[in-house]
Structures are given as C-alpha cells and as structure tokens.
Amino acid sequence: MSSATKEVLSKVRRMIPPMLDKFHKGQLGRVAVIGGSENYTGAPYFSAMASARLGSDLSHVICTPAAATVIKSYSPNLMVHPLMRQSENAKKEHEPAAWKASKDPESNADHIAAQIKDLLPRLHVLVIGPGLGRDPLMHATVARVIRAAREQELPIVLDADALAIVHTQPELVSGYDGAVLTPNVVEFGKLCDALKVKVDDNAPETARVEALAKTLKGVTVVQKGAKDYISNGETTLTVDLEGGKKRSGGQGDTLTGSIATFLGWRRAYLDRLWDVGKDPIGEHELVGLAAFGGSAITRECSRLAFSKKGRSLQASDLTDEVHISFLNIFGEDDEMNQLRIHDVGYLIAFANLAPGLRPKEGVTGVKDLTSKYKQGCELVVRLPSTQYNGHSLLVTRRGLRWFPQDPEVDAIFWALENKLPIQVNKRISDHSREAGSDTVDKSRIIWVKPAHLEEAYRRENSTSKEDWPNSQPQKIIDEHQDGPHIVANERHDTATYEAKECYIGSRMISE
C-alpha cells in the first residue's frame, strides 16, 4: 500500500460513523438500488447486499415484478419494491388502468416514476443501473428519477446500463457533483466516444478520467481497471490496493453498493451526528472519498475471495468478504471499542489447538477474548473456525485487522503448537504509519515470515529442508521446557526472550 493511499484512507476513515448508543434505525444510511429486470436479478441484489453488509441501516431494491419475487428469495434483509416496468409487460392485466389506457411509453414512464419519486425523501443515496437492461420504458423511467433525485440533492451512483442513458442525455448529470459514475473499461470507452472526450496518446494514465469528469462538469468518475482512478476534474485519486485476478461478472455491483454506503455516511457526517472534530472535511471532497472507500473495500473483497476460490470466484464470494475487508482496511474499533490497543510493544500469539498455550479457561469468541486481554499489545489470535471461518485476528494500535489462513499464519501457529523457536524479521516502513504515528518506536514493530521459521527449525533440529515440518520436534520440546522463544534478528543484533504463559515476547525488542 502506497503512502498516498494510506493518507487518503485515513481521511476516509474519518467519515465512518462510530457505533453509538444514541443512533437510531436509518440514521447511518438508507440506500436504494434501482435495477433488476426479468433477465437480471443478481446485480441489484449484490449491490444492495454489499451496501447492507458494509453498514448501511436500510437497503432497498426497486425493480420489476418479475425480478422482485426472485430477489426477495435471495435475502429477507432487503426491502424489495416491484415498481419498475418493462415495455412488453406494461399492458398486462394487473397493471393500473391508466397505464393500460395509454399507448404512450413516455406517459407510462411518468406514472411509474411518480411512485418511485414518492420514496426519495426516505432515502440518502440512489444506485441506478445494476440489472436495469436496455428496455426503453425502464430507461425513460430512470431518466425522470435522476432528475427528481438531483432536484432533491440526493447522491446517485450510476453503473452498467444506466451509463447508456448518460450517452444520450448527459445533461441529466452534467454539473451535478452528487453524481458518481463507475464505468468498466468498455463502458468508459463508450462514454468517452459519446461525449467526444479525446486525450493525447502520451498523456498520463489519469488524463482520460480527468477529461471525462471535466466534460461532465464536476461529476465524479471512477475508472475501473488494474488501478482505479477517481476524478471530478479537479482532484484525482488513485486506488492501488491489490485485488483478485478473476474478472467474473457482478463484481462491479459490490463497488456501487459500497460507494453508496459511504455516501450515506457522508450524509451522517455532514449532519454532525457525532463529533467530527475541529477541521471537518468539505462536502464535495467527501464524494471522492466515498468513491475511494468503496473502491478499496471492493478490491480487498476481490483479493480475499480470489485467495480462497481462485478461478472459481463468483460475485457472491465478494459479498461474503465485505465485513472482513472493512476490518482489514479500517479496523474495527467502532464495533469492539474495548479491544482498541493504545500501545504497540508485544507480540502475543495464541494457538487454538495447542494445549500448552491455551489459557486455562479457553477463548471461545471475541467477547471472551476481550475479558482476558486488555493490556496494550500487538496480538495475533486464531478464532474458532466454526464462528469466524478460520480467520485470525491481529490487534494493533489502530484497532483490529482480520486475515484468512495463509502460509505465514499457518507457519506461526504450527511453530507454536510444536514449541519451536521463532525467528522474526522486523518490518519498519509499513507499520510505523499503521501504528498511528511517524515517530513511533520502530523497534517495537515485528512480523513473522515462514522462511524464518523454517530456518530456525532447521538450525535447532539439524534436519534437512525436505524433512521440515514433518520431523518430530520432541528434541526441541525437551530443550525448551519453558516454552517457545523468539529470536529477533535485525542486521547483526540478536536477542532471545522467554515465553510467559500463552504469549511470546514479554518485553520490547531493542534495536
């Protein structure tokens, strides 16, 4: 993660509301997704669920009757309104008499849009486009809703087929700084062609997105790709976080829902529902930060899902990773304030399956963990797989960070279970900022690499590389009855510290 990305994320974090007892339902985000037609029911679901999983209070889907029944079956957590209509269905028996009597699709669009407009005062954000399709009546309806949303200064996120409306009616969003467009590579090219946006071939990577945003007079455009570029024509941000390598359909819907949640939080931030500090972020800057936050969450979802599913990754896999992605990027001190750490200094490691390292009463969940470890520390804990899908928890000064099982984590816990010495390599540059201060004592930041575990095991047990980690560690256990220890190696400085009960590193590691 670049230093520029960290700096922007620190701003994004300021717009995330804390979890306070005084809040009531609906204050922290009321989002509606307009889309979902007879042939496309997944996209609006993925968008609405991403919004809900990230933290919006209420998540609606406004779709056609044919799509509504299907989407309702996906989840009872969404409020589904069957208000949209497709042209071929507009004159069926169950439609209102006014629609059946009219042969003018524009008149039908007026009737349909009127019902949707009635919902707008109840909302904070609109997402338009997922599963919308190309039906002319659907597009005519959406155009009317966009105008109404703009009049009410309601933020809108446009994606997929809603972008085709911008091709022919750019005036719907032009000059509206509450609009966010999220085109993929193909959609971005079509927008540039339709709006006659051209840049020199030798121009910087961000030139096209900046030119498109300027053409639309301040609309925020998210150009999705290997990196996501976000621009309103004046300010440009680059999201360079790692994502997954599988490009299955529907991943962009996680993005729209995530951006919508951040835009909902923007409303709460501007309403000062909590103390936002003495130097609040401006309302226009918050739009770009919301897009940045949504992009960061989506890329982390993609990375986590790809690490588990590889080529078989589907859009639903990203939905399952939204909360963990939030924990990874922003921590979780708002949900579990009692676990906030105010001192970086110790590495505490606990292996769930190692009797010699298990606390006497055991740890069965986060609440139990909270009561046992309140001291300032850096803490790695593997939580019960039945509750937390085998994830581990890293507690740092900034809050909590979750990460799935991987070779590094497995190596750490394997060594702990077998009472092996662990050699750690200090990584300084990335962690000093993460700890919340550029002046933090960098000698107190440590990280473990499996290669160092292997080296330590081979040195102590005199086995070949091929034997690791299958050879019996009994000799090591006999030699280290007091428990495992850490060897900290930075250049030529080496120090060894004894384990105390179920943790490793009872004091600071000095330079």
C-alpha positions as CSV (number, residue, x, y, z in Angstrom):
1,M,0.0,0.0,0.0
2,S,1.5,3.3,-1.0
3,S,1.9,6.2,1.4
4,A,-0.6,8.2,-0.7
5,T,-3.2,5.5,-0.4
6,K,-2.7,5.4,3.4
7,E,-3.2,9.1,3.6
8,V,-6.4,9.0,1.7
9,L,-7.7,6.1,3.7
10,S,-7.1,8.0,6.9
11,K,-9.4,10.7,5.6
12,V,-12.0,8.1,4.5
13,R,-11.9,6.6,8.0
14,R,-13.0,10.0,9.5
15,M,-16.3,9.8,7.7
16,I,-17.1,6.3,9.1
17,P,-19.6,6.8,11.9
18,P,-18.7,5.3,15.3
19,M,-21.2,2.8,16.8
20,L,-23.0,4.9,19.4
21,D,-26.0,4.1,21.6
22,K,-27.7,7.3,20.6
23,F,-28.1,6.4,16.9
24,H,-31.5,5.0,15.7
25,K,-32.5,3.0,12.7
26,G,-31.9,4.7,9.4
27,Q,-29.5,7.4,10.5
28,L,-26.4,5.7,9.2
29,G,-27.6,5.1,5.6
30,R,-30.8,4.5,3.7
31,V,-29.8,3.2,0.2
32,A,-32.0,2.1,-2.7
33,V,-30.8,0.3,-5.8
34,I,-32.9,0.8,-9.0
35,G,-32.5,-2.0,-11.4
36,G,-33.4,-5.6,-11.7
37,S,-35.4,-6.8,-14.7
38,E,-36.8,-10.1,-15.8
39,N,-33.4,-11.4,-17.0
40,Y,-31.1,-9.7,-14.5
41,T,-31.9,-10.3,-10.8
42,G,-28.4,-10.9,-9.4
43,A,-26.9,-7.4,-9.9
44,P,-29.3,-5.4,-7.8
45,Y,-29.0,-8.0,-5.1
46,F,-25.2,-7.9,-5.0
47,S,-25.3,-4.1,-4.9
48,A,-27.9,-3.8,-2.1
49,M,-26.3,-6.6,0.0
50,A,-22.8,-5.0,-0.3
51,S,-24.3,-1.8,1.0
52,A,-26.0,-3.6,3.8
53,R,-23.0,-5.7,4.8
54,L,-20.8,-2.7,4.8
55,G,-23.0,-0.9,7.3
56,S,-26.0,0.9,5.8
57,D,-29.0,0.7,8.1
58,L,-31.7,0.1,5.4
59,S,-31.2,-1.3,1.9
60,H,-33.9,-1.2,-0.7
61,V,-34.3,-2.7,-4.2
62,I,-36.7,-1.1,-6.8
63,C,-37.2,-3.5,-9.6
64,T,-39.8,-5.1,-11.9
65,P,-42.4,-7.5,-10.5
66,A,-40.8,-10.5,-12.3
67,A,-37.4,-9.7,-10.6
68,A,-38.9,-8.8,-7.2
69,T,-40.1,-12.3,-6.3
70,V,-36.7,-13.7,-7.2
71,I,-34.7,-11.0,-5.3
72,K,-36.9,-11.5,-2.2
73,S,-36.0,-15.1,-2.2
74,Y,-32.3,-14.3,-2.1
75,S,-32.5,-12.5,1.2
76,P,-35.1,-11.3,3.8
77,N,-32.9,-8.5,4.8
78,L,-33.7,-6.4,1.7
79,M,-36.8,-4.3,1.1
80,V,-38.0,-5.0,-2.4
81,H,-40.4,-2.7,-4.3
82,P,-41.8,-4.1,-7.6
83,L,-42.4,-0.6,-9.1
84,M,-40.4,-0.7,-12.3
85,R,-42.0,-2.0,-15.6
86,Q,-40.6,-3.3,-18.9
87,S,-42.3,-2.3,-22.1
88,E,-43.5,-5.7,-23.0
89,N,-45.2,-6.0,-19.6
90,A,-46.7,-2.6,-19.4
91,K,-50.2,-3.5,-20.5
92,K,-50.8,-6.8,-18.7
93,E,-54.0,-7.4,-16.8
94,H,-52.6,-6.5,-13.4
95,E,-51.3,-3.0,-14.4
96,P,-53.2,0.1,-13.3
97,A,-56.0,1.2,-15.7
98,A,-54.2,4.5,-16.5
99,W,-51.2,2.5,-17.9
100,K,-53.4,0.2,-20.0
101,A,-55.3,3.1,-21.5
102,S,-52.1,4.9,-22.6
103,K,-50.2,3.9,-25.7
104,D,-47.5,6.5,-25.0
105,P,-44.4,5.0,-23.3
106,E,-43.4,8.4,-22.0
107,S,-46.8,8.7,-20.3
108,N,-46.3,5.3,-18.7
109,A,-42.9,6.4,-17.5
110,D,-44.5,9.4,-15.8
111,H,-46.8,7.1,-13.9
112,I,-44.1,4.6,-12.9
113,A,-41.6,7.3,-11.9
114,A,-44.2,9.1,-9.8
115,Q,-44.4,6.2,-7.4
116,I,-40.6,5.9,-7.1
117,K,-40.3,9.7,-6.5
118,D,-42.5,9.2,-3.5
119,L,-39.8,7.1,-2.0
120,L,-36.9,9.5,-2.5
121,P,-37.5,11.6,0.7
122,R,-37.0,8.4,2.7
123,L,-33.6,7.8,1.1
124,H,-30.0,9.0,1.5
125,V,-28.5,7.5,-1.7
126,L,-29.6,6.0,-5.0
127,V,-27.8,3.4,-7.0
128,I,-29.1,3.2,-10.6
129,G,-28.2,0.6,-13.2
130,P,-27.5,-2.9,-11.8
131,G,-29.6,-5.3,-13.8
132,L,-31.5,-2.4,-15.5
133,G,-31.3,-3.7,-19.0
134,R,-31.9,-1.7,-22.2
135,D,-35.7,-1.5,-22.2
136,P,-36.8,1.9,-23.4
137,L,-39.5,2.2,-20.7
138,M,-37.1,1.4,-18.0
139,H,-34.7,4.0,-19.3
140,A,-37.4,6.6,-19.6
141,T,-38.4,6.0,-16.0
142,V,-34.9,6.2,-14.7
143,A,-34.3,9.5,-16.5
144,R,-37.2,11.0,-14.6
145,V,-36.0,9.6,-11.3
146,I,-32.5,11.0,-11.9
147,R,-34.0,14.5,-12.5
148,A,-36.0,14.2,-9.3
149,A,-33.1,12.9,-7.2
150,R,-30.9,15.8,-8.5
151,E,-33.6,18.3,-7.5
152,Q,-33.5,16.9,-4.0
153,E,-29.7,16.9,-3.9
154,L,-29.8,13.1,-3.4
155,P,-26.4,11.4,-4.3
156,I,-26.6,9.0,-7.2
157,V,-24.3,6.2,-8.3
158,L,-24.7,5.2,-12.0
159,D,-23.4,2.0,-13.3
160,A,-24.0,-0.6,-16.1
161,D,-27.0,0.2,-18.3
162,A,-27.7,3.4,-16.6
163,L,-24.5,4.7,-18.2
164,A,-26.0,4.3,-21.6
165,I,-28.6,6.9,-20.6
166,V,-25.7,9.4,-20.0
167,H,-24.5,8.7,-23.6
168,T,-27.7,10.3,-25.0
169,Q,-28.7,12.6,-22.1
170,P,-25.6,13.8,-20.4
171,E,-27.4,16.8,-19.2
172,L,-29.1,14.6,-16.6
173,V,-25.9,14.5,-14.6
174,S,-23.7,17.2,-16.1
175,G,-22.7,19.7,-13.4
176,Y,-24.1,17.6,-10.6
177,D,-21.3,17.0,-8.0
178,G,-23.5,14.5,-6.2
179,A,-23.3,12.0,-9.1
180,V,-20.8,9.2,-9.3
181,L,-20.2,7.1,-12.4
182,T,-18.5,3.7,-12.2
183,P,-17.7,2.5,-15.8
184,N,-15.7,-0.5,-16.6
185,V,-13.1,-0.5,-19.4
186,V,-15.7,-0.9,-22.2
187,E,-18.3,1.4,-20.7
188,F,-15.6,4.1,-20.1
189,G,-14.6,3.9,-23.7
190,K,-18.2,4.3,-24.9
191,L,-18.7,7.3,-22.6
192,C,-15.6,9.0,-23.9
193,D,-16.7,8.3,-27.5
194,A,-20.3,9.5,-26.9
195,L,-19.1,12.7,-25.2
196,K,-16.2,13.2,-27.7
197,V,-13.5,13.1,-25.0
198,K,-10.1,12.8,-26.5
199,V,-6.6,12.9,-25.0
200,D,-3.1,12.5,-26.4
201,D,-1.8,9.0,-26.5
202,N,1.2,10.1,-24.5
203,A,-0.8,11.7,-21.8
204,P,-0.6,10.4,-18.2
205,E,-2.8,7.4,-17.1
206,T,-5.2,9.7,-15.3
207,A,-5.7,12.1,-18.3
208,R,-8.8,10.4,-19.7
209,V,-10.7,10.1,-16.5
210,E,-9.9,13.8,-15.7
211,A,-11.0,14.9,-19.2
212,L,-14.3,12.9,-18.9
213,A,-15.0,14.4,-15.5
214,K,-14.3,17.9,-16.7
215,T,-16.6,17.3,-19.7
216,L,-19.4,16.3,-17.3
217,K,-18.6,19.5,-15.2
218,G,-17.7,18.0,-11.8
219,V,-19.3,14.6,-11.9
220,T,-17.1,12.0,-10.0
221,V,-15.9,9.3,-12.4
222,V,-14.4,6.0,-11.2
223,Q,-12.4,4.5,-14.0
224,K,-12.1,0.8,-13.0
225,G,-9.0,-1.2,-14.0
226,A,-5.7,-2.6,-12.7
227,K,-5.8,0.6,-10.6
228,D,-8.9,2.6,-10.0
229,Y,-8.7,6.2,-11.0
230,I,-11.2,8.6,-9.4
231,S,-11.6,12.2,-10.6
232,N,-14.1,15.1,-10.5
233,G,-12.0,17.0,-13.0
234,E,-10.1,18.9,-10.3
235,T,-8.9,16.3,-7.9
236,T,-7.8,12.8,-8.9
237,L,-7.2,9.9,-6.6
238,T,-5.6,6.5,-7.4
239,V,-6.6,3.3,-5.6
240,D,-3.6,1.0,-5.9
241,L,-4.7,-1.7,-3.5
242,E,-4.2,-5.3,-4.6
243,G,-7.3,-7.1,-6.0
244,G,-8.1,-10.5,-7.2
245,K,-7.1,-11.8,-10.7
246,K,-10.5,-13.2,-11.6
247,R,-12.9,-10.9,-13.5
248,S,-16.3,-12.6,-13.1
249,G,-19.5,-10.7,-13.7
250,G,-21.1,-8.8,-10.9
251,Q,-18.0,-7.6,-9.1
252,G,-18.8,-4.0,-10.0
253,D,-22.1,-4.3,-8.1
254,T,-20.2,-4.7,-4.9
255,L,-18.5,-1.4,-5.8
256,T,-21.7,0.5,-6.3
257,G,-23.2,-0.8,-3.1
258,S,-20.0,0.0,-1.2
259,I,-19.8,3.6,-2.6
260,A,-23.5,4.1,-1.7
261,T,-22.9,3.2,1.9
262,F,-20.0,5.7,2.2
263,L,-22.2,8.3,0.6
264,G,-24.9,7.5,3.2
265,W,-22.2,8.0,5.9
266,R,-21.3,11.3,4.2
267,R,-24.9,12.5,5.0
268,A,-24.5,11.5,8.6
269,Y,-21.1,13.2,8.7
270,L,-22.5,16.4,7.3
271,D,-25.4,16.3,9.7
272,R,-22.8,16.1,12.5
273,L,-24.4,13.0,14.1
274,W,-21.2,12.6,16.0
275,D,-18.2,14.8,16.9
276,V,-16.3,15.1,13.6
277,G,-13.5,17.3,15.0
278,K,-12.4,20.9,14.6
279,D,-11.4,20.6,10.9
280,P,-14.2,18.8,9.1
281,I,-13.9,17.6,5.6
282,G,-15.8,19.5,2.9
283,E,-19.0,18.1,1.4
284,H,-17.6,18.0,-2.1
285,E,-14.4,16.2,-1.1
286,L,-16.4,13.6,0.8
287,V,-17.9,12.4,-2.5
288,G,-14.5,11.5,-3.9
289,L,-13.5,9.9,-0.5
290,A,-16.7,7.8,-0.6
291,A,-15.8,6.5,-4.0
292,F,-12.2,5.8,-2.8
293,G,-13.5,3.9,0.2
294,G,-15.9,1.9,-1.9
295,S,-13.1,1.0,-4.3
296,A,-10.8,0.0,-1.5
297,I,-13.4,-2.3,0.0
298,T,-14.2,-3.9,-3.3
299,R,-10.6,-4.6,-4.2
300,E,-10.0,-6.1,-0.8
301,C,-13.1,-8.3,-1.2
302,S,-11.8,-9.4,-4.6
303,R,-8.4,-10.2,-3.2
304,L,-9.7,-12.2,-0.3
305,A,-12.3,-14.1,-2.4
306,F,-9.6,-14.9,-5.1
307,S,-7.2,-16.2,-2.4
308,K,-9.9,-18.7,-1.4
309,K,-11.7,-19.5,-4.7
310,G,-9.2,-18.8,-7.4
311,R,-10.6,-19.4,-10.9
312,S,-14.0,-20.4,-9.5
313,L,-14.6,-17.0,-7.9
314,Q,-18.1,-15.6,-8.3
315,A,-19.7,-12.3,-7.4
316,S,-21.4,-13.8,-4.4
317,D,-17.9,-14.6,-3.0
318,L,-17.2,-10.9,-2.8
319,T,-20.4,-10.3,-0.8
320,D,-19.2,-12.8,1.8
321,E,-15.9,-10.8,2.3
322,V,-17.4,-7.3,2.8
323,H,-17.2,-7.2,6.5
324,I,-13.7,-8.8,6.7
325,S,-12.5,-6.4,4.1
326,F,-13.7,-3.5,6.2
327,L,-11.9,-4.9,9.2
328,N,-8.7,-5.3,7.2
329,I,-8.7,-1.7,5.8
330,F,-10.3,0.3,8.6
331,G,-10.0,-1.8,11.7
332,E,-13.0,-2.3,14.0
333,D,-12.5,-0.1,17.0
334,D,-16.0,1.3,16.4
335,E,-17.7,-2.1,16.9
336,M,-15.4,-3.5,19.6
337,N,-14.1,-0.4,21.3
338,Q,-12.9,-2.4,24.3
339,L,-10.3,-4.1,22.1
340,R,-8.7,-0.9,21.0
341,I,-4.9,-1.1,21.7
342,H,-3.1,2.0,22.8
343,D,0.4,0.6,22.9
344,V,2.4,-1.3,20.3
345,G,5.1,-3.3,22.0
346,Y,4.4,-7.0,22.4
347,L,3.6,-9.8,20.0
348,I,1.2,-12.2,21.7
349,A,0.4,-15.4,19.9
350,F,-2.2,-18.0,20.8
351,A,-2.8,-21.3,19.0
352,N,-6.3,-22.6,19.4
353,L,-5.3,-26.3,19.2
354,A,-2.1,-26.1,21.4
355,P,-2.9,-27.2,24.9
356,G,0.4,-25.8,26.2
357,L,-0.5,-22.4,25.0
358,R,-4.2,-22.3,25.7
359,P,-5.4,-20.0,28.6
360,K,-6.9,-22.0,31.5
361,E,-10.5,-21.0,30.7
362,G,-10.0,-21.1,26.9
363,V,-11.1,-18.5,24.4
364,T,-14.5,-19.1,22.7
365,G,-15.1,-15.8,20.9
366,V,-14.3,-12.1,20.7
367,K,-16.1,-11.2,24.0
368,D,-14.2,-13.9,25.9
369,L,-11.0,-12.7,24.3
370,T,-11.8,-9.1,25.4
371,S,-12.1,-10.0,29.1
372,K,-8.7,-11.8,29.0
373,Y,-6.5,-9.4,27.1
374,K,-7.0,-5.8,27.9
375,Q,-3.3,-4.8,28.2
376,G,-1.6,-2.8,25.5
377,C,-0.1,-5.2,23.0
378,E,0.1,-6.4,19.5
379,L,-1.9,-9.6,19.4
380,V,-2.4,-12.5,16.9
381,V,-5.3,-14.8,17.7
382,R,-6.8,-17.6,15.7
383,L,-10.5,-17.6,16.5
384,P,-12.8,-20.7,16.5
385,S,-13.3,-21.8,12.9
386,T,-17.0,-22.5,13.4
387,Q,-17.7,-18.9,14.2
388,Y,-15.1,-17.0,12.2
389,N,-14.3,-19.2,9.2
390,G,-10.8,-19.9,10.4
391,H,-9.8,-16.3,10.3
392,S,-7.1,-14.9,12.6
393,L,-7.2,-11.6,14.3
394,L,-4.4,-9.0,14.6
395,V,-4.9,-6.4,17.3
396,T,-2.8,-3.2,16.8
397,R,-2.8,0.3,18.0
398,R,-5.3,1.3,15.2
399,G,-7.8,-1.4,16.0
400,L,-8.4,-4.9,14.7
401,R,-7.3,-6.5,11.5
402,W,-8.5,-9.8,10.2
403,F,-6.8,-12.0,7.7
404,P,-7.6,-15.5,6.4
405,Q,-5.4,-18.5,7.0
406,D,-2.4,-18.4,4.8
407,P,1.1,-19.9,4.8
408,E,2.5,-17.2,7.1
409,V,-0.2,-17.7,9.7
410,D,-0.1,-21.4,9.4
411,A,3.7,-21.4,10.0
412,I,3.3,-19.2,13.1
413,F,0.8,-21.5,14.7
414,W,2.5,-24.7,13.6
415,A,5.6,-23.5,15.4
416,L,3.7,-22.5,18.5
417,E,1.9,-25.8,18.7
418,N,5.2,-27.6,18.5
419,K,7.0,-25.3,20.9
420,L,9.6,-24.2,18.3
421,P,11.7,-21.1,18.5
422,I,10.5,-18.4,16.1
423,Q,12.8,-16.0,14.3
424,V,11.1,-12.8,13.4
425,N,12.1,-10.2,10.8
426,K,11.3,-6.6,11.7
427,R,9.4,-4.7,9.0
428,I,9.5,-1.0,9.8
429,S,8.4,1.2,6.9
430,D,4.8,0.0,6.5
431,H,4.0,-0.4,10.2
432,S,5.1,2.9,11.6
433,R,2.3,4.8,9.9
434,E,-0.2,2.0,10.6
435,A,0.6,2.3,14.3
436,G,-0.7,5.9,14.1
437,S,2.5,7.9,14.3
438,D,5.6,8.6,12.2
439,T,7.6,8.9,15.5
440,V,6.5,5.5,17.0
441,D,9.4,3.4,18.4
442,K,10.0,1.4,15.2
443,S,11.9,-1.2,17.1
444,R,8.7,-2.3,18.6
445,I,7.2,-3.5,15.3
446,I,7.8,-7.1,14.4
447,W,6.4,-9.5,11.8
448,V,6.9,-13.2,11.1
449,K,7.8,-14.8,7.9
450,P,7.6,-18.6,7.3
451,A,11.0,-18.7,5.7
452,H,12.5,-17.6,9.0
453,L,10.6,-20.3,10.9
454,E,12.0,-22.8,8.5
455,E,15.5,-21.5,9.1
456,A,15.1,-21.6,12.8
457,Y,13.7,-25.1,12.8
458,R,16.5,-26.4,10.6
459,R,19.1,-24.8,12.8
460,E,17.7,-26.2,16.0
461,N,16.8,-29.6,14.9
462,S,19.6,-30.2,12.4
463,T,17.2,-31.6,9.8
464,S,17.3,-31.2,6.1
465,K,14.9,-28.8,4.3
466,E,12.9,-31.8,2.9
467,D,12.2,-33.0,6.4
468,W,10.6,-29.7,7.5
469,P,8.0,-29.6,9.0
470,N,7.3,-33.4,9.2
471,S,10.1,-34.4,11.5
472,Q,9.4,-34.9,15.2
473,P,10.0,-31.8,17.3
474,Q,10.5,-33.7,20.6
475,K,14.1,-32.7,20.9
476,I,13.2,-29.1,20.6
477,I,10.4,-29.5,23.2
478,D,12.8,-31.2,25.6
479,E,15.4,-28.4,25.2
480,H,12.8,-25.6,25.7
481,Q,10.6,-26.7,28.6
482,D,9.9,-23.1,29.5
483,G,8.1,-22.7,26.2
484,P,8.9,-21.2,22.9
485,H,11.0,-18.2,22.4
486,I,11.6,-15.5,19.8
487,V,14.9,-14.7,18.1
488,A,14.8,-11.2,16.8
489,N,17.3,-10.6,14.1
490,E,18.0,-7.1,12.6
491,R,21.3,-6.9,10.9
492,H,23.8,-8.4,13.5
493,D,21.8,-7.7,16.6
494,T,20.2,-10.8,18.1
495,A,18.2,-11.2,21.3
496,T,16.2,-14.0,22.8
497,Y,13.1,-13.7,25.0
498,E,11.4,-16.4,27.0
499,A,7.7,-17.1,26.6
500,K,5.3,-16.3,29.5
501,E,2.2,-18.5,29.7
502,C,0.4,-18.2,26.4
503,Y,2.2,-15.3,24.9
504,I,5.6,-14.6,23.2
505,G,7.8,-11.6,23.7
506,S,7.4,-10.4,27.3
507,R,9.2,-7.2,26.6
508,M,10.2,-4.8,23.8
509,I,12.7,-5.8,21.2
510,S,15.5,-3.3,21.2
511,E,17.4,-2.1,18.1
